[in-house]
Amino acid sequence: MNVPFCFFAESNLRYVIHQATPEAIVILICLMFFSLFAWSTMIFKALQMNRARKLNLFFDSEFRSQPNVLGIFDRKLQVEGCPMFTVYEQGCIELDSRLKGPDGRKKHISLKSMEHIKRTLENEVARQSIKLESGLILLAIAVSGAPFLGLLGTVWGVMDTFAMVGQKQRADLPTMAPGVSAALITTVAGLLVAIPSMFGYNGLVHNLRVRTVELDNFSQEMVSKIETEYLADE
């Protein structure tokens, strides 16, 4: 039962595309590129978010096992592609520069130095969030733009169909059906681009928020550890 149905649907699709106007064909090609960009972005960002989640879990467990904030930094450990590690590294670089003295590292830092470290961590959290967010604008464009682009093709095709009906002075079904069906295919194509992009965009935005909250929480935890270990009592 499925084979005849698929063959029938495929033959209908070929017939509709064959009846499409050049303008509709151009719009369909544009929507095809929209779809390719949207799917490639969704796959790449999903892999990036998943990798960031796994690396964050690994680094967070490693960080909690250290007795000293600078323990991982002093070991020269590198976790490439881990947003949490990058935040940690920038905070440690700033802390290390504030602890440097003529006789090596000082035991304490001032409240002013602590404020500089906090700002460094906050800035790095923002940079990592922007890095994770990059590329999502393509999905937002696909979600909002593809249906309108498809609607443009449909309206244009219907307009051409009615113009042809006016020229032939005949409004029967054989005259109008091919043009209308060919016009509607652009709306279908626009929805086929927009609907998966919408689900993908919403899922990626949710993951982005989770990763950002993780970075914020880690940043605050690191600040608390630094204050406990190095901030001088006033």
C-alpha positions as CSV (number, residue, x, y, z in Angstrom):
1,M,0.0,0.0,0.0
2,N,2.8,2.4,0.8
3,V,4.7,2.0,-2.6
4,P,1.8,3.1,-4.8
5,F,1.0,6.0,-2.5
6,C,4.6,7.2,-2.5
7,F,4.7,6.9,-6.3
8,F,1.5,8.8,-6.6
9,A,2.7,11.6,-4.3
10,E,6.0,11.8,-6.2
11,S,4.3,12.0,-9.5
12,N,2.0,14.7,-8.2
13,L,5.0,16.7,-6.9
14,R,6.8,16.4,-10.2
15,Y,3.7,17.6,-12.0
16,V,3.3,20.6,-9.7
17,I,7.0,21.6,-10.0
18,H,6.8,21.3,-13.7
19,Q,3.8,23.7,-13.7
20,A,5.7,26.2,-11.5
21,T,6.6,29.6,-12.9
22,P,10.3,30.8,-13.1
23,E,9.7,33.1,-10.1
24,A,8.4,30.1,-8.0
25,I,11.4,28.0,-9.1
26,V,13.8,30.8,-7.9
27,I,12.0,31.0,-4.6
28,L,12.1,27.2,-4.2
29,I,15.9,27.3,-4.8
30,C,16.3,30.0,-2.2
31,L,14.2,28.0,0.3
32,M,16.4,25.0,-0.4
33,F,19.5,26.9,0.5
34,F,17.7,28.2,3.6
35,S,17.0,24.6,4.6
36,L,20.6,23.5,4.0
37,F,21.9,26.4,6.2
38,A,19.3,25.7,8.8
39,W,20.0,22.0,9.1
40,S,23.8,22.4,9.1
41,T,23.5,25.1,11.8
42,M,21.2,22.9,13.9
43,I,23.5,19.9,13.7
44,F,26.7,21.9,14.3
45,K,25.2,23.8,17.3
46,A,23.7,20.7,18.8
47,L,27.1,18.9,18.7
48,Q,28.8,22.1,20.1
49,M,26.3,22.3,23.0
50,N,26.6,18.6,23.7
51,R,30.4,18.8,23.8
52,A,30.3,21.8,26.0
53,R,27.9,20.1,28.4
54,K,30.2,17.0,28.7
55,L,33.4,19.0,29.1
56,N,31.7,21.3,31.7
57,L,30.7,18.2,33.7
58,F,34.2,16.8,33.5
59,F,35.9,20.1,34.5
60,D,33.4,20.9,37.3
61,S,34.1,17.5,39.0
62,E,37.8,18.2,38.6
63,F,37.6,21.7,40.0
64,R,35.6,20.5,43.1
65,S,38.2,17.9,43.8
66,Q,41.0,20.5,44.1
67,P,41.9,21.8,47.6
68,N,43.1,25.1,46.1
69,V,41.6,27.4,43.5
70,L,44.8,27.6,41.6
71,G,45.4,23.8,41.7
72,I,44.4,23.1,38.1
73,F,46.0,26.3,36.8
74,D,49.3,25.4,38.4
75,R,49.2,22.0,36.8
76,K,48.9,23.6,33.4
77,L,45.8,21.5,32.6
78,Q,44.1,22.3,29.3
79,V,40.5,21.5,28.4
80,E,40.1,22.7,24.9
81,G,36.5,23.7,23.9
82,C,35.3,23.8,27.5
83,P,33.5,27.1,28.3
84,M,33.8,26.6,32.1
85,F,37.5,26.0,31.8
86,T,38.0,29.1,29.8
87,V,36.2,31.1,32.5
88,Y,38.3,29.5,35.1
89,E,41.5,30.1,33.2
90,Q,40.8,33.8,32.8
91,G,40.0,34.2,36.4
92,C,43.1,32.4,37.5
93,I,45.3,34.5,35.2
94,E,43.8,37.7,36.8
95,L,44.2,36.2,40.3
96,D,47.8,35.1,39.6
97,S,48.7,38.6,38.4
98,R,47.2,40.1,41.6
99,L,49.1,37.7,43.8
100,K,52.5,38.3,42.2
101,G,55.0,40.0,44.5
102,P,58.8,40.4,44.7
103,D,59.2,37.2,46.7
104,G,56.6,35.1,44.8
105,R,52.9,34.9,45.4
106,K,51.4,36.9,48.2
107,K,49.0,35.2,50.6
108,H,46.2,37.8,50.3
109,I,44.7,40.2,47.8
110,S,42.8,43.4,48.5
111,L,39.1,44.0,48.1
112,K,39.9,46.2,45.0
113,S,41.8,43.3,43.4
114,M,38.8,41.0,44.2
115,E,36.5,43.4,42.3
116,H,38.8,43.2,39.2
117,I,38.7,39.4,39.4
118,K,34.9,39.4,39.5
119,R,34.6,41.7,36.5
120,T,37.1,39.5,34.6
121,L,35.0,36.4,35.3
122,E,31.7,38.2,34.4
123,N,33.2,39.4,31.1
124,E,34.4,35.9,30.2
125,V,31.0,34.4,31.0
126,A,29.5,36.9,28.6
127,R,32.0,36.1,25.9
128,Q,31.5,32.4,26.2
129,S,27.7,32.9,26.1
130,I,28.0,34.9,22.9
131,K,30.3,32.3,21.4
132,L,27.7,29.6,22.1
133,E,24.9,31.8,20.7
134,S,26.7,32.5,17.5
135,G,24.9,31.1,14.4
136,L,21.5,30.9,16.0
137,I,20.6,34.0,14.0
138,L,20.5,31.9,10.9
139,L,17.8,29.7,12.5
140,A,15.8,32.8,13.6
141,I,16.0,34.1,10.0
142,A,14.8,30.7,8.7
143,V,11.9,30.6,11.2
144,S,10.7,34.1,10.4
145,G,11.7,34.5,6.8
146,A,10.9,31.2,5.1
147,P,7.1,31.3,5.5
148,F,6.9,34.8,4.1
149,L,9.2,33.9,1.2
150,G,6.9,30.9,0.5
151,L,3.8,33.2,0.8
152,L,5.4,35.6,-1.7
153,G,5.8,32.7,-4.2
154,T,2.2,31.7,-3.6
155,V,0.7,35.2,-4.0
156,W,2.9,35.7,-7.1
157,G,1.7,32.4,-8.6
158,V,-1.9,33.1,-7.9
159,M,-1.6,36.5,-9.4
160,D,-0.1,35.0,-12.6
161,T,-2.9,32.4,-12.7
162,F,-5.6,35.0,-12.5
163,A,-3.9,37.1,-15.2
164,M,-3.8,34.0,-17.4
165,V,-7.5,33.4,-16.7
166,G,-8.3,37.0,-17.7
167,Q,-6.3,36.6,-20.9
168,K,-8.1,33.4,-21.9
169,Q,-11.5,34.6,-20.8
170,R,-12.1,31.2,-19.2
171,A,-12.3,30.4,-15.5
172,D,-12.7,26.6,-15.5
173,L,-10.8,24.1,-13.4
174,P,-8.3,22.9,-16.0
175,T,-7.2,26.5,-16.5
176,M,-6.8,27.5,-12.9
177,A,-5.8,24.2,-11.1
178,P,-2.3,23.8,-12.4
179,G,-1.3,27.4,-11.7
180,V,-2.8,27.5,-8.2
181,S,-1.3,24.1,-7.2
182,A,2.1,25.2,-8.5
183,A,1.7,28.5,-6.5
184,L,0.9,26.7,-3.3
185,I,4.0,24.6,-3.4
186,T,6.2,27.6,-2.3
187,T,4.1,28.0,0.9
188,V,4.5,24.3,1.6
189,A,8.3,24.6,1.0
190,G,8.5,27.6,3.3
191,L,6.7,25.8,6.1
192,L,8.9,22.7,5.6
193,V,11.9,25.0,6.2
194,A,10.4,27.0,9.1
195,I,8.9,24.2,11.2
196,P,12.0,22.1,11.8
197,S,14.0,25.4,12.3
198,M,11.5,26.5,14.9
199,F,11.8,23.3,16.9
200,G,15.6,23.3,16.5
201,Y,15.9,27.0,17.5
202,N,13.8,26.6,20.6
203,G,15.8,23.5,21.7
204,L,19.1,25.2,21.2
205,V,18.0,28.4,23.0
206,H,17.0,26.3,26.0
207,N,20.4,24.5,26.0
208,L,22.1,27.9,25.7
209,R,20.3,29.2,28.8
210,V,21.3,26.1,30.7
211,R,24.9,26.5,29.7
212,T,24.9,30.2,30.6
213,V,23.4,29.5,34.0
214,E,26.1,26.8,34.6
215,L,28.8,29.4,33.8
216,D,27.2,32.0,36.1
217,N,26.9,29.5,39.0
218,F,30.5,28.4,38.4
219,S,31.7,32.0,38.3
220,Q,30.0,32.8,41.6
221,E,31.4,29.6,43.2
222,M,34.9,30.4,42.1
223,V,34.6,33.9,43.5
224,S,33.5,32.5,46.8
225,K,36.5,30.2,46.9
226,I,38.9,33.0,46.0
227,E,37.4,35.2,48.7
228,T,37.7,32.3,51.3
229,E,41.4,31.5,50.4
230,Y,42.9,34.9,49.4
231,L,40.8,37.9,50.5
232,A,42.4,39.7,53.4
233,D,40.2,40.3,56.4
234,E,39.4,43.9,56.8
